[in-house]
Amino acid sequence: MADKNVPAETKERFTTTLDGDLLQKIKILAIYEKCPANILIEEAITDLLKKYEDKKVNDKAKQKSLFDE
C-alpha cells in the first residue's frame, strides 16, 4: 500500500474526473480498508507506473528508465 506517512507538504492537489461506478468502488474499499481513498488511488497509480516501467525496461533491453532524469 502507498506510504501513509508522506508529509502533506510533499503532496500536490490533482483534480480529475472518474467513472462514477469506479469512484464508488474506491470509496467502499477505502471504508473497508479504513484508509483515505487517495491512499488507494496513489497505490493504483504507483502500480500502473511500475507496470509500464517494467514493460519499458523489458521492451528496450534495459535502456534508461522512462522516469529517470
All heavy atoms as TSV, in Angstrom:
chain	resi	resn	atom	element	x	y	z
A	1	MET	N	N	0.848	-1.177	0.000
A	1	MET	CA	C	0.000	0.000	0.000
A	1	MET	C	C	0.887	1.231	0.000
A	1	MET	O	O	1.999	1.215	0.488
A	1	MET	CB	C	-0.912	-0.033	1.225
A	1	MET	CG	C	-1.942	1.084	1.209
A	1	MET	SD	S	-3.167	0.971	2.517
A	1	MET	CE	C	-4.144	-0.369	1.904
A	2	ALA	N	N	0.398	2.328	-0.539
A	2	ALA	CA	C	1.143	3.580	-0.569
A	2	ALA	C	C	1.475	4.026	0.853
A	2	ALA	O	O	0.763	3.719	1.797
A	2	ALA	CB	C	0.329	4.654	-1.287
A	3	ASP	N	N	2.566	4.752	0.974
A	3	ASP	CA	C	3.033	5.198	2.289
A	3	ASP	C	C	2.089	6.234	2.878
A	3	ASP	O	O	1.910	7.312	2.318
A	3	ASP	CB	C	4.446	5.767	2.164
A	3	ASP	CG	C	5.074	6.097	3.498
A	3	ASP	OD1	O	4.421	5.897	4.544
A	3	ASP	OD2	O	6.231	6.542	3.497
A	4	LYS	N	N	1.477	5.906	4.007
A	4	LYS	CA	C	0.545	6.816	4.676
A	4	LYS	C	C	1.280	7.919	5.419
A	4	LYS	O	O	0.675	8.872	5.859
A	4	LYS	CB	C	-0.328	6.047	5.670
A	4	LYS	CG	C	-1.235	5.031	5.035
A	4	LYS	CD	C	-2.043	4.316	6.079
A	4	LYS	CE	C	-2.866	3.202	5.469
A	4	LYS	NZ	N	-3.640	2.473	6.452
A	5	ASN	N	N	2.595	7.795	5.581
A	5	ASN	CA	C	3.357	8.735	6.386
A	5	ASN	C	C	4.064	9.799	5.561
A	5	ASN	O	O	4.944	10.469	6.066
A	5	ASN	CB	C	4.386	7.973	7.238
A	5	ASN	CG	C	3.697	7.005	8.184
A	5	ASN	OD1	O	2.680	7.326	8.775
A	5	ASN	ND2	N	4.246	5.816	8.314
A	6	VAL	N	N	3.696	9.964	4.300
A	6	VAL	CA	C	4.298	11.006	3.478
A	6	VAL	C	C	3.772	12.346	3.973
A	6	VAL	O	O	2.559	12.526	4.112
A	6	VAL	CB	C	3.941	10.799	1.980
A	6	VAL	CG1	C	4.445	11.949	1.148
A	6	VAL	CG2	C	4.486	9.479	1.483
A	7	PRO	N	N	4.669	13.289	4.256
A	7	PRO	CA	C	4.220	14.588	4.766
A	7	PRO	C	C	3.297	15.298	3.778
A	7	PRO	O	O	3.505	15.237	2.565
A	7	PRO	CB	C	5.523	15.379	4.940
A	7	PRO	CG	C	6.619	14.393	4.857
A	7	PRO	CD	C	6.106	13.203	4.118
A	8	ALA	N	N	2.295	15.963	4.311
A	8	ALA	CA	C	1.330	16.669	3.471
A	8	ALA	C	C	2.012	17.726	2.607
A	8	ALA	O	O	1.535	18.031	1.515
A	8	ALA	CB	C	0.259	17.312	4.348
A	9	GLU	N	N	3.145	18.274	3.069
A	9	GLU	CA	C	3.847	19.311	2.314
A	9	GLU	C	C	4.373	18.796	0.980
A	9	GLU	O	O	4.634	19.574	0.072
A	9	GLU	CB	C	5.033	19.873	3.109
A	9	GLU	CG	C	4.697	20.415	4.479
A	9	GLU	CD	C	4.698	19.332	5.554
A	9	GLU	OE1	O	5.672	18.568	5.669
A	9	GLU	OE2	O	3.703	19.265	6.282
A	10	THR	N	N	4.585	17.495	0.866
A	10	THR	CA	C	5.127	16.934	-0.378
A	10	THR	C	C	4.036	16.553	-1.363
A	10	THR	O	O	4.331	16.141	-2.479
A	10	THR	CB	C	5.993	15.692	-0.099
A	10	THR	OG1	O	5.169	14.660	0.431
A	10	THR	CG2	C	7.128	16.007	0.847
A	11	LYS	N	N	2.797	16.714	-0.964
A	11	LYS	CA	C	1.684	16.326	-1.822
A	11	LYS	C	C	1.191	17.526	-2.614
A	11	LYS	O	O	1.326	18.661	-2.194
A	11	LYS	CB	C	0.547	15.753	-0.982
A	11	LYS	CG	C	0.982	14.502	-0.229
A	11	LYS	CD	C	-0.165	13.620	0.049
A	11	LYS	CE	C	0.358	12.350	0.681
A	11	LYS	NZ	N	-0.420	11.229	0.311
A	12	GLU	N	N	0.625	17.244	-3.786
A	12	GLU	CA	C	0.052	18.280	-4.633
A	12	GLU	C	C	-1.393	17.927	-4.947
A	12	GLU	O	O	-1.724	16.757	-5.109
A	12	GLU	CB	C	0.818	18.385	-5.954
A	12	GLU	CG	C	2.237	18.882	-5.794
A	12	GLU	CD	C	2.916	19.083	-7.141
A	12	GLU	OE1	O	2.248	19.548	-8.084
A	12	GLU	OE2	O	4.100	18.763	-7.227
A	13	ARG	N	N	-2.220	18.950	-5.044
A	13	ARG	CA	C	-3.620	18.736	-5.404
A	13	ARG	C	C	-3.702	18.432	-6.898
A	13	ARG	O	O	-3.060	19.073	-7.718
A	13	ARG	CB	C	-4.449	19.976	-5.084
A	13	ARG	CG	C	-5.929	19.798	-5.408
A	13	ARG	CD	C	-6.761	20.922	-4.859
A	13	ARG	NE	N	-6.680	21.010	-3.410
A	13	ARG	CZ	C	-7.407	20.298	-2.550
A	13	ARG	NH1	N	-8.257	19.406	-3.022
A	13	ARG	NH2	N	-7.294	20.467	-1.257
A	14	PHE	N	N	-4.483	17.416	-7.236
A	14	PHE	CA	C	-4.682	16.996	-8.616
A	14	PHE	C	C	-6.150	16.664	-8.777
A	14	PHE	O	O	-6.673	15.795	-8.079
A	14	PHE	CB	C	-3.808	15.765	-8.917
A	14	PHE	CG	C	-3.979	15.223	-10.300
A	14	PHE	CD1	C	-3.389	15.841	-11.380
A	14	PHE	CD2	C	-4.744	14.091	-10.519
A	14	PHE	CE1	C	-3.543	15.337	-12.671
A	14	PHE	CE2	C	-4.910	13.577	-11.798
A	14	PHE	CZ	C	-4.307	14.199	-12.871
A	15	THR	N	N	-6.810	17.365	-9.663
A	15	THR	CA	C	-8.239	17.167	-9.848
A	15	THR	C	C	-8.505	16.488	-11.183
A	15	THR	O	O	-7.903	16.839	-12.189
A	15	THR	CB	C	-8.968	18.526	-9.814
A	15	THR	OG1	O	-8.632	19.188	-8.597
A	15	THR	CG2	C	-10.464	18.355	-9.882
A	16	THR	N	N	-9.397	15.503	-11.159
A	16	THR	CA	C	-9.755	14.788	-12.384
A	16	THR	C	C	-11.191	14.297	-12.263
A	16	THR	O	O	-11.845	14.507	-11.242
A	16	THR	CB	C	-8.782	13.612	-12.624
A	16	THR	OG1	O	-9.019	13.072	-13.920
A	16	THR	CG2	C	-8.909	12.544	-11.565
A	17	THR	N	N	-11.659	13.652	-13.272
A	17	THR	CA	C	-12.973	13.009	-13.209
A	17	THR	C	C	-12.773	11.511	-13.379
A	17	THR	O	O	-11.846	11.065	-14.053
A	17	THR	CB	C	-13.907	13.534	-14.314
A	17	THR	OG1	O	-13.300	13.336	-15.580
A	17	THR	CG2	C	-14.199	15.010	-14.125
A	18	LEU	N	N	-13.632	10.749	-12.733
A	18	LEU	CA	C	-13.591	9.294	-12.807
A	18	LEU	C	C	-14.983	8.765	-13.098
A	18	LEU	O	O	-15.976	9.412	-12.771
A	18	LEU	CB	C	-13.117	8.693	-11.479
A	18	LEU	CG	C	-11.712	9.006	-11.010
A	18	LEU	CD1	C	-11.493	8.465	-9.609
A	18	LEU	CD2	C	-10.699	8.424	-11.961
A	19	ASP	N	N	-15.033	7.582	-13.643
A	19	ASP	CA	C	-16.300	6.888	-13.821
A	19	ASP	C	C	-16.973	6.762	-12.451
A	19	ASP	O	O	-16.326	6.409	-11.461
A	19	ASP	CB	C	-16.032	5.504	-14.423
A	19	ASP	CG	C	-17.277	4.672	-14.520
A	19	ASP	OD1	O	-18.093	4.943	-15.426
A	19	ASP	OD2	O	-17.449	3.783	-13.668
A	20	GLY	N	N	-18.244	7.069	-12.372
A	20	GLY	CA	C	-18.974	7.062	-11.114
A	20	GLY	C	C	-18.940	5.724	-10.397
A	20	GLY	O	O	-18.773	5.666	-9.174
A	21	ASP	N	N	-19.098	4.631	-11.140
A	21	ASP	CA	C	-19.069	3.303	-10.524
A	21	ASP	C	C	-17.684	2.989	-9.961
A	21	ASP	O	O	-17.557	2.413	-8.883
A	21	ASP	CB	C	-19.471	2.224	-11.534
A	21	ASP	CG	C	-20.936	2.294	-11.918
A	21	ASP	OD1	O	-21.746	2.815	-11.112
A	21	ASP	OD2	O	-21.273	1.819	-13.021
A	22	LEU	N	N	-16.644	3.388	-10.696
A	22	LEU	CA	C	-15.279	3.170	-10.237
A	22	LEU	C	C	-15.012	3.963	-8.955
A	22	LEU	O	O	-14.463	3.431	-7.991
A	22	LEU	CB	C	-14.289	3.576	-11.328
A	22	LEU	CG	C	-12.809	3.444	-11.013
A	22	LEU	CD1	C	-12.444	1.988	-10.721
A	22	LEU	CD2	C	-11.980	3.970	-12.175
A	23	LEU	N	N	-15.439	5.210	-8.932
A	23	LEU	CA	C	-15.251	6.037	-7.746
A	23	LEU	C	C	-15.998	5.463	-6.548
A	23	LEU	O	O	-15.468	5.415	-5.431
A	23	LEU	CB	C	-15.700	7.474	-8.020
A	23	LEU	CG	C	-15.503	8.458	-6.886
A	23	LEU	CD1	C	-14.047	8.528	-6.452
A	23	LEU	CD2	C	-16.014	9.827	-7.297
A	24	GLN	N	N	-17.200	4.978	-6.772
A	24	GLN	CA	C	-17.974	4.378	-5.686
A	24	GLN	C	C	-17.254	3.154	-5.123
A	24	GLN	O	O	-17.157	2.985	-3.910
A	24	GLN	CB	C	-19.361	3.989	-6.186
A	24	GLN	CG	C	-20.243	3.412	-5.091
A	24	GLN	CD	C	-21.627	3.050	-5.610
A	24	GLN	OE1	O	-21.816	2.809	-6.798
A	24	GLN	NE2	N	-22.591	3.012	-4.713
A	25	LYS	N	N	-16.689	2.331	-5.995
A	25	LYS	CA	C	-15.956	1.147	-5.538
A	25	LYS	C	C	-14.710	1.526	-4.754
A	25	LYS	O	O	-14.376	0.880	-3.758
A	25	LYS	CB	C	-15.583	0.269	-6.737
A	25	LYS	CG	C	-16.780	-0.424	-7.349
A	25	LYS	CD	C	-16.402	-1.192	-8.598
A	25	LYS	CE	C	-17.627	-1.820	-9.238
A	25	LYS	NZ	N	-17.320	-2.511	-10.483
A	26	ILE	N	N	-14.015	2.573	-5.189
A	26	ILE	CA	C	-12.836	3.039	-4.458
A	26	ILE	C	C	-13.226	3.524	-3.072
A	26	ILE	O	O	-12.560	3.216	-2.075
A	26	ILE	CB	C	-12.109	4.153	-5.250
A	26	ILE	CG1	C	-11.490	3.575	-6.518
A	26	ILE	CG2	C	-11.048	4.838	-4.388
A	26	ILE	CD1	C	-10.991	4.616	-7.493
A	27	LYS	N	N	-14.315	4.284	-2.993
A	27	LYS	CA	C	-14.774	4.787	-1.693
A	27	LYS	C	C	-15.176	3.644	-0.764
A	27	LYS	O	O	-14.876	3.672	0.431
A	27	LYS	CB	C	-15.938	5.760	-1.887
A	27	LYS	CG	C	-15.512	7.083	-2.485
A	27	LYS	CD	C	-16.712	7.993	-2.683
A	27	LYS	CE	C	-16.323	9.337	-3.240
A	27	LYS	NZ	N	-17.496	10.226	-3.397
A	28	ILE	N	N	-15.850	2.646	-1.289
A	28	ILE	CA	C	-16.253	1.488	-0.478
A	28	ILE	C	C	-15.017	0.736	0.004
A	28	ILE	O	O	-14.922	0.362	1.175
A	28	ILE	CB	C	-17.200	0.566	-1.279
A	28	ILE	CG1	C	-18.547	1.266	-1.478
A	28	ILE	CG2	C	-17.370	-0.789	-0.584
A	28	ILE	CD1	C	-19.466	0.584	-2.480
A	29	LEU	N	N	-14.051	0.543	-0.891
A	29	LEU	CA	C	-12.810	-0.125	-0.498
A	29	LEU	C	C	-12.072	0.679	0.572
A	29	LEU	O	O	-11.529	0.110	1.521
A	29	LEU	CB	C	-11.914	-0.350	-1.722
A	29	LEU	CG	C	-10.596	-1.071	-1.465
A	29	LEU	CD1	C	-10.835	-2.463	-0.860
A	29	LEU	CD2	C	-9.789	-1.172	-2.744
A	30	ALA	N	N	-12.070	1.995	0.442
A	30	ALA	CA	C	-11.414	2.845	1.434
A	30	ALA	C	C	-12.062	2.675	2.807
A	30	ALA	O	O	-11.365	2.601	3.823
A	30	ALA	CB	C	-11.466	4.306	0.996
A	31	ILE	N	N	-13.370	2.591	2.837
A	31	ILE	CA	C	-14.070	2.364	4.106
A	31	ILE	C	C	-13.702	0.998	4.669
A	31	ILE	O	O	-13.377	0.858	5.847
A	31	ILE	CB	C	-15.599	2.492	3.911
A	31	ILE	CG1	C	-15.961	3.941	3.599
A	31	ILE	CG2	C	-16.348	1.981	5.149
A	31	ILE	CD1	C	-17.373	4.137	3.081
A	32	TYR	N	N	-13.715	-0.010	3.818
A	32	TYR	CA	C	-13.375	-1.377	4.225
A	32	TYR	C	C	-11.943	-1.449	4.759
A	32	TYR	O	O	-11.670	-2.101	5.767
A	32	TYR	CB	C	-13.559	-2.322	3.037
A	32	TYR	CG	C	-13.204	-3.751	3.331
A	32	TYR	CD1	C	-14.069	-4.572	4.047
A	32	TYR	CD2	C	-11.999	-4.293	2.893
A	32	TYR	CE1	C	-13.735	-5.893	4.325
A	32	TYR	CE2	C	-11.655	-5.601	3.162
A	32	TYR	CZ	C	-12.530	-6.400	3.882
A	32	TYR	OH	O	-12.193	-7.702	4.158
A	33	GLU	N	N	-11.025	-0.761	4.084
A	33	GLU	CA	C	-9.612	-0.774	4.478
A	33	GLU	C	C	-9.292	0.248	5.570
A	33	GLU	O	O	-8.165	0.300	6.054
A	33	GLU	CB	C	-8.721	-0.509	3.257
A	33	GLU	CG	C	-8.734	-1.623	2.241
A	33	GLU	CD	C	-8.110	-2.905	2.764
A	33	GLU	OE1	O	-7.127	-2.842	3.528
A	33	GLU	OE2	O	-8.622	-3.984	2.418
A	34	LYS	N	N	-10.278	1.084	5.908
A	34	LYS	CA	C	-10.113	2.128	6.933
A	34	LYS	C	C	-8.947	3.057	6.599
A	34	LYS	O	O	-8.060	3.315	7.421
A	34	LYS	CB	C	-9.925	1.510	8.313
A	34	LYS	CG	C	-11.128	0.704	8.751
A	34	LYS	CD	C	-10.930	0.070	10.094
A	34	LYS	CE	C	-12.178	-0.726	10.420
A	34	LYS	NZ	N	-11.992	-1.698	11.451
A	35	CYS	N	N	-8.961	3.546	5.350
A	35	CYS	CA	C	-7.939	4.494	4.921
A	35	CYS	C	C	-8.580	5.485	3.946
A	35	CYS	O	O	-9.642	5.211	3.389
A	35	CYS	CB	C	-6.767	3.770	4.267
A	35	CYS	SG	S	-7.129	3.038	2.673
A	36	PRO	N	N	-7.932	6.616	3.741
A	36	PRO	CA	C	-8.474	7.584	2.776
A	36	PRO	C	C	-8.423	7.031	1.353
A	36	PRO	O	O	-7.519	6.260	0.997
A	36	PRO	CB	C	-7.529	8.785	2.904
A	36	PRO	CG	C	-6.798	8.600	4.188
A	36	PRO	CD	C	-6.750	7.123	4.437
A	37	ALA	N	N	-9.391	7.419	0.543
A	37	ALA	CA	C	-9.445	6.959	-0.842
A	37	ALA	C	C	-8.185	7.367	-1.604
A	37	ALA	O	O	-7.712	6.617	-2.460
A	37	ALA	CB	C	-10.686	7.515	-1.536
A	38	ASN	N	N	-7.608	8.533	-1.294
A	38	ASN	CA	C	-6.426	8.958	-2.037
A	38	ASN	C	C	-5.242	8.013	-1.834
A	38	ASN	O	O	-4.411	7.859	-2.731
A	38	ASN	CB	C	-6.033	10.400	-1.715
A	38	ASN	CG	C	-5.466	10.566	-0.332
A	38	ASN	OD1	O	-6.157	10.334	0.654
A	38	ASN	ND2	N	-4.211	10.975	-0.252
A	39	ILE	N	N	-5.172	7.341	-0.690
A	39	ILE	CA	C	-4.108	6.362	-0.463
A	39	ILE	C	C	-4.252	5.208	-1.461
A	39	ILE	O	O	-3.271	4.753	-2.052
A	39	ILE	CB	C	-4.141	5.835	0.994
A	39	ILE	CG1	C	-3.868	6.952	1.988
A	39	ILE	CG2	C	-3.191	4.660	1.179
A	39	ILE	CD1	C	-2.461	7.500	1.945
A	40	LEU	N	N	-5.479	4.758	-1.664
A	40	LEU	CA	C	-5.718	3.668	-2.621
A	40	LEU	C	C	-5.445	4.115	-4.051
A	40	LEU	O	O	-4.878	3.359	-4.847
A	40	LEU	CB	C	-7.157	3.166	-2.494
A	40	LEU	CG	C	-7.530	2.575	-1.137
A	40	LEU	CD1	C	-9.014	2.244	-1.099
A	40	LEU	CD2	C	-6.684	1.354	-0.829
A	41	ILE	N	N	-5.814	5.351	-4.362
A	41	ILE	CA	C	-5.572	5.871	-5.709
A	41	ILE	C	C	-4.072	6.015	-5.949
A	41	ILE	O	O	-3.577	5.664	-7.021
A	41	ILE	CB	C	-6.326	7.200	-5.914
A	41	ILE	CG1	C	-7.844	6.933	-5.890
A	41	ILE	CG2	C	-5.904	7.876	-7.208
A	41	ILE	CD1	C	-8.695	8.174	-5.797
A	42	GLU	N	N	-3.333	6.501	-4.951
A	42	GLU	CA	C	-1.875	6.595	-5.081
A	42	GLU	C	C	-1.257	5.217	-5.286
A	42	GLU	O	O	-0.337	5.050	-6.098
A	42	GLU	CB	C	-1.262	7.257	-3.847
A	42	GLU	CG	C	-1.466	8.750	-3.788
A	42	GLU	CD	C	-0.809	9.384	-2.578
A	42	GLU	OE1	O	0.054	8.749	-1.929
A	42	GLU	OE2	O	-1.153	10.531	-2.285
A	43	GLU	N	N	-1.750	4.236	-4.559
A	43	GLU	CA	C	-1.242	2.866	-4.717
A	43	GLU	C	C	-1.489	2.370	-6.141
A	43	GLU	O	O	-0.605	1.769	-6.761
A	43	GLU	CB	C	-1.905	1.934	-3.710
A	43	GLU	CG	C	-1.452	0.501	-3.822
A	43	GLU	CD	C	-2.125	-0.433	-2.830
A	43	GLU	OE1	O	-2.885	0.032	-1.959
A	43	GLU	OE2	O	-1.897	-1.645	-2.940
A	44	ALA	N	N	-2.678	2.632	-6.660
A	44	ALA	CA	C	-3.013	2.193	-8.018
A	44	ALA	C	C	-2.132	2.886	-9.050
A	44	ALA	O	O	-1.647	2.244	-9.994
A	44	ALA	CB	C	-4.486	2.468	-8.308
A	45	ILE	N	N	-1.885	4.175	-8.877
A	45	ILE	CA	C	-1.033	4.906	-9.812
A	45	ILE	C	C	0.398	4.388	-9.729
A	45	ILE	O	O	1.064	4.203	-10.758
A	45	ILE	CB	C	-1.102	6.422	-9.544
A	45	ILE	CG1	C	-2.493	6.946	-9.917
A	45	ILE	CG2	C	-0.009	7.162	-10.313
A	45	ILE	CD1	C	-2.762	8.370	-9.474
A	46	THR	N	N	0.878	4.127	-8.519
A	46	THR	CA	C	2.225	3.581	-8.329
A	46	THR	C	C	2.357	2.237	-9.042
A	46	THR	O	O	3.340	1.986	-9.740
A	46	THR	CB	C	2.547	3.429	-6.830
A	46	THR	OG1	O	2.481	4.725	-6.226
A	46	THR	CG2	C	3.916	2.838	-6.607
A	47	ASP	N	N	1.354	1.378	-8.875
A	47	ASP	CA	C	1.369	0.067	-9.544
A	47	ASP	C	C	1.350	0.221	-11.070
A	47	ASP	O	O	2.038	-0.507	-11.779
A	47	ASP	CB	C	0.181	-0.787	-9.099
A	47	ASP	CG	C	0.289	-1.254	-7.667
A	47	ASP	OD1	O	1.374	-1.123	-7.061
A	47	ASP	OD2	O	-0.726	-1.750	-7.137
A	48	LEU	N	N	0.562	1.168	-11.569
A	48	LEU	CA	C	0.481	1.404	-13.010
A	48	LEU	C	C	1.825	1.880	-13.554
A	48	LEU	O	O	2.298	1.387	-14.589
A	48	LEU	CB	C	-0.608	2.435	-13.316
A	48	LEU	CG	C	-0.775	2.802	-14.790
A	48	LEU	CD1	C	-1.330	1.619	-15.580
A	48	LEU	CD2	C	-1.668	4.007	-14.930
A	49	LEU	N	N	2.457	2.821	-12.871
A	49	LEU	CA	C	3.759	3.315	-13.320
A	49	LEU	C	C	4.805	2.203	-13.291
A	49	LEU	O	O	5.636	2.095	-14.197
A	49	LEU	CB	C	4.206	4.503	-12.472
A	49	LEU	CG	C	3.374	5.773	-12.645
A	49	LEU	CD1	C	3.801	6.825	-11.630
A	49	LEU	CD2	C	3.480	6.304	-14.063
A	50	LYS	N	N	4.764	1.366	-12.265
A	50	LYS	CA	C	5.689	0.235	-12.168
A	50	LYS	C	C	5.472	-0.720	-13.339
A	50	LYS	O	O	6.431	-1.191	-13.953
A	50	LYS	CB	C	5.485	-0.479	-10.833
A	50	LYS	CG	C	6.273	-1.750	-10.660
A	50	LYS	CD	C	7.636	-1.488	-10.084
A	50	LYS	CE	C	8.326	-2.772	-9.697
A	50	LYS	NZ	N	9.250	-3.246	-10.698
A	51	LYS	N	N	4.220	-0.993	-13.659
A	51	LYS	CA	C	3.895	-1.883	-14.774
A	51	LYS	C	C	4.502	-1.358	-16.075
A	51	LYS	O	O	5.139	-2.101	-16.817
A	51	LYS	CB	C	2.379	-1.992	-14.919
A	51	LYS	CG	C	1.918	-2.701	-16.171
A	51	LYS	CD	C	0.403	-2.624	-16.301
A	51	LYS	CE	C	-0.064	-2.985	-17.685
A	51	LYS	NZ	N	-1.511	-2.846	-17.840
A	52	TYR	N	N	4.325	-0.077	-16.345
A	52	TYR	CA	C	4.844	0.483	-17.579
A	52	TYR	C	C	6.357	0.641	-17.548
A	52	TYR	O	O	7.015	0.514	-18.584
A	52	TYR	CB	C	4.149	1.812	-17.909
A	52	TYR	CG	C	2.808	1.570	-18.549
A	52	TYR	CD1	C	1.658	1.472	-17.780
A	52	TYR	CD2	C	2.698	1.393	-19.922
A	52	TYR	CE1	C	0.425	1.216	-18.359
A	52	TYR	CE2	C	1.476	1.141	-20.519
A	52	TYR	CZ	C	0.336	1.053	-19.729
A	52	TYR	OH	O	-0.871	0.799	-20.318
A	53	GLU	N	N	6.907	0.894	-16.389
A	53	GLU	CA	C	8.355	0.961	-16.251
A	53	GLU	C	C	8.958	-0.408	-16.552
A	53	GLU	O	O	9.931	-0.508	-17.296
A	53	GLU	CB	C	8.740	1.413	-14.842
A	53	GLU	CG	C	10.224	1.532	-14.610
A	53	GLU	CD	C	10.895	2.615	-15.432
A	53	GLU	OE1	O	10.197	3.518	-15.918
A	53	GLU	OE2	O	12.117	2.541	-15.592
A	54	ASP	N	N	8.381	-1.459	-15.987
A	54	ASP	CA	C	8.863	-2.820	-16.242
A	54	ASP	C	C	8.735	-3.165	-17.725
A	54	ASP	O	O	9.630	-3.769	-18.315
A	54	ASP	CB	C	8.090	-3.840	-15.412
A	54	ASP	CG	C	8.399	-3.751	-13.931
A	54	ASP	OD1	O	9.379	-3.073	-13.555
A	54	ASP	OD2	O	7.640	-4.343	-13.133
A	55	LYS	N	N	7.625	-2.783	-18.337
A	55	LYS	CA	C	7.408	-3.046	-19.758
A	55	LYS	C	C	8.449	-2.313	-20.586
A	55	LYS	O	O	9.028	-2.874	-21.513
A	55	LYS	CB	C	6.011	-2.604	-20.163
A	55	LYS	CG	C	5.655	-2.888	-21.609
A	55	LYS	CD	C	4.236	-2.420	-21.899
A	55	LYS	CE	C	3.741	-2.794	-23.252
A	55	LYS	NZ	N	4.452	-2.250	-24.373
A	56	LYS	N	N	8.714	-1.064	-20.257
A	56	LYS	CA	C	9.696	-0.266	-20.990
A	56	LYS	C	C	11.081	-0.912	-20.884
A	56	LYS	O	O	11.782	-1.040	-21.887
A	56	LYS	CB	C	9.720	1.157	-20.423
A	56	LYS	CG	C	10.787	2.051	-20.959
A	56	LYS	CD	C	10.402	2.657	-22.273
A	56	LYS	CE	C	11.416	3.714	-22.659
A	56	LYS	NZ	N	11.192	4.217	-23.972
A	57	VAL	N	N	11.450	-1.331	-19.698
A	57	VAL	CA	C	12.756	-1.954	-19.485
A	57	VAL	C	C	12.854	-3.246	-20.287
A	57	VAL	O	O	13.847	-3.494	-20.963
A	57	VAL	CB	C	13.015	-2.211	-17.984
A	57	VAL	CG1	C	14.208	-3.122	-17.776
A	57	VAL	CG2	C	13.209	-0.894	-17.254
A	58	ASN	N	N	11.830	-4.061	-20.241
A	58	ASN	CA	C	11.842	-5.333	-20.971
A	58	ASN	C	C	11.836	-5.122	-22.482
A	58	ASN	O	O	12.515	-5.833	-23.212
A	58	ASN	CB	C	10.657	-6.203	-20.559
A	58	ASN	CG	C	10.788	-6.707	-19.138
A	58	ASN	OD1	O	11.893	-6.823	-18.612
A	58	ASN	ND2	N	9.668	-6.978	-18.503
A	59	ASP	N	N	11.071	-4.150	-22.951
A	59	ASP	CA	C	10.970	-3.895	-24.386
A	59	ASP	C	C	12.248	-3.297	-24.968
A	59	ASP	O	O	12.585	-3.534	-26.111
A	59	ASP	CB	C	9.806	-2.955	-24.694
A	59	ASP	CG	C	8.451	-3.617	-24.504
A	59	ASP	OD1	O	8.416	-4.855	-24.324
A	59	ASP	OD2	O	7.436	-2.900	-24.527
A	60	LYS	N	N	12.936	-2.524	-24.205
A	60	LYS	CA	C	14.102	-1.798	-24.714
A	60	LYS	C	C	15.423	-2.350	-24.184
A	60	LYS	O	O	16.415	-1.649	-24.143
A	60	LYS	CB	C	13.998	-0.310	-24.354
A	60	LYS	CG	C	12.784	0.378	-24.945
A	60	LYS	CD	C	12.873	0.424	-26.458
A	60	LYS	CE	C	11.676	1.172	-27.014
A	60	LYS	NZ	N	11.693	1.301	-28.433
A	61	ALA	N	N	15.427	-3.587	-23.775
A	61	ALA	CA	C	16.651	-4.259	-23.290
A	61	ALA	C	C	17.356	-3.419	-22.235
A	61	ALA	O	O	18.531	-3.106	-22.344
A	61	ALA	CB	C	17.566	-4.579	-24.449
A	62	LYS	N	N	16.572	-3.014	-21.241
A	62	LYS	CA	C	17.102	-2.316	-20.073
A	62	LYS	C	C	17.736	-0.974	-20.409
A	62	LYS	O	O	18.757	-0.596	-19.855
A	62	LYS	CB	C	18.060	-3.200	-19.309
A	62	LYS	CG	C	17.388	-4.463	-18.820
A	62	LYS	CD	C	18.219	-5.188	-17.833
A	62	LYS	CE	C	17.497	-6.461	-17.478
A	62	LYS	NZ	N	17.390	-6.740	-16.136
A	63	GLN	N	N	17.094	-0.234	-21.300
A	63	GLN	CA	C	17.523	1.134	-21.570
A	63	GLN	C	C	17.257	1.992	-20.339
A	63	GLN	O	O	16.645	1.542	-19.371
A	63	GLN	CB	C	16.745	1.742	-22.738
A	63	GLN	CG	C	17.258	1.313	-24.085
A	63	GLN	CD	C	16.524	2.060	-25.189
A	63	GLN	OE1	O	15.505	2.682	-24.983
A	63	GLN	NE2	N	17.070	1.985	-26.383
A	64	LYS	N	N	17.633	3.246	-20.417
A	64	LYS	CA	C	17.408	4.189	-19.335
A	64	LYS	C	C	15.930	4.204	-18.952
A	64	LYS	O	O	15.054	4.115	-19.798
A	64	LYS	CB	C	17.840	5.592	-19.787
A	64	LYS	CG	C	17.773	6.613	-18.696
A	64	LYS	CD	C	18.296	7.952	-19.182
A	64	LYS	CE	C	18.171	8.961	-18.070
A	64	LYS	NZ	N	18.608	10.270	-18.466
A	65	SER	N	N	15.680	4.329	-17.683
A	65	SER	CA	C	14.325	4.335	-17.152
A	65	SER	C	C	13.482	5.432	-17.789
A	65	SER	O	O	13.965	6.526	-18.064
A	65	SER	CB	C	14.374	4.536	-15.628
A	65	SER	OG	O	13.095	4.763	-15.131
A	66	LEU	N	N	12.224	5.144	-17.984
A	66	LEU	CA	C	11.278	6.093	-18.541
A	66	LEU	C	C	11.196	7.365	-17.701
A	66	LEU	O	O	11.006	8.440	-18.208
A	66	LEU	CB	C	9.903	5.424	-18.628
A	66	LEU	CG	C	8.730	6.243	-19.163
A	66	LEU	CD1	C	8.998	6.643	-20.612
A	66	LEU	CD2	C	7.449	5.439	-19.064
A	67	PHE	N	N	11.395	7.233	-16.383
A	67	PHE	CA	C	11.210	8.360	-15.488
A	67	PHE	C	C	12.521	8.900	-14.919
A	67	PHE	O	O	12.499	9.806	-14.108
A	67	PHE	CB	C	10.255	7.974	-14.357
A	67	PHE	CG	C	8.916	7.527	-14.897
A	67	PHE	CD1	C	8.563	6.206	-14.910
A	67	PHE	CD2	C	8.038	8.453	-15.425
A	67	PHE	CE1	C	7.347	5.796	-15.429
A	67	PHE	CE2	C	6.821	8.054	-15.953
A	67	PHE	CZ	C	6.467	6.730	-15.955
A	68	ASP	N	N	13.655	8.378	-15.329
A	68	ASP	CA	C	14.938	8.911	-14.863
A	68	ASP	C	C	15.192	10.252	-15.517
A	68	ASP	O	O	14.802	10.488	-16.653
A	68	ASP	CB	C	16.090	7.955	-15.212
A	68	ASP	CG	C	16.145	6.777	-14.277
A	68	ASP	OD1	O	15.488	6.815	-13.224
A	68	ASP	OD2	O	16.847	5.794	-14.617
A	69	GLU	N	N	15.879	11.084	-14.791
A	69	GLU	CA	C	16.232	12.397	-15.341
A	69	GLU	C	C	17.615	12.367	-15.906
A	69	GLU	O	O	18.427	11.586	-15.666
A	69	GLU	CB	C	16.126	13.454	-14.245
A	69	GLU	CG	C	14.686	13.588	-13.794
A	69	GLU	CD	C	14.535	14.646	-12.715
A	69	GLU	OE1	O	15.455	15.452	-12.524
A	69	GLU	OE2	O	13.499	14.665	-12.081
